[in-house]
Amino acid sequence: MSKNLVGNHIRKLRFNHNEMTQQQLADKVGVTRQTIVALEKGNYSPSLELAFRISHAFGLPLEEVFFYGEDTSQ
């Protein structure tokens, strides 16, 4: 049985949005900086609500921030 993977482009997006810090993103979406760290490392899959809040913080559709399975865009 293989492990399901929800990945993201949060680190790259933060850099591309005026080098937003983890703390700035955390404050914008209402979580702790540690949550953003865990998301970026792939140690935590966000709730649907948090995923939408993060995608809205970047002004992007959900599927441009998060992906399911292996990411082939890199």
N, C-alpha and C positions, 0 to 999 in steps of 0.2 A: 504494500500500500504506500503510495507516494504522498509526500507532504504537500498540501495546498499552499500556495504562496500569493499573498497580496503584497505587491511591491509599490514603490512610489518614486517620484522624481523631486521630492521636497527639497533636498539639499541643492540640487541644480537650480531649481526655481527660486529659492531664496537668494542664491548668488546673482541670478539674472534679474531680480527685483531689488536693485540698488543695494546688493549685499545685505539683505535683511538678516538680522541675527535670529538665532533660535528663540531668544527671549521675546523679541518683537513679534514673531509669528505666534508664539504661545499666548502672549497678551491679546493679540488680535482675535484669536479663536477661542480663548477662554480655558486654556489648559496650562499645565506647568511646562517649564523648559525641559524637564526630564521626559515628559511625554513625547515632545518633539524629537529628542535624542533617540528614544526607543523606536519611534516611527522610522526615522532616517536609517537606523541600524537594521531595520527589519525584524526587530524583536517584539513588535506590537502591531496588531491590525486594528485600525480605528473603527469605531462604530460608524454606521452610515451617516448619522448626524454630524459627527466630527469630520468625516471625509468631505461632506458637502461644505462645512464651514471653512475647511482648509482650501478647497478648490475655489470658493468664493473669495477668499483672501487674496488669491492670485489672479482672480478674474478669468479663470479658465474652466472649461467643462471638466467634470469628474474624471473622465477617461484620459485626460491629458496630465493629470496629477497622479492617478493611481492606475495600476494594471494588475491583472490576475494571471498567474502562470508566469512563464518566462517572458521577459521584455525583449522584443526584437528591434526596438527603435534606436538602440545605442550603437 
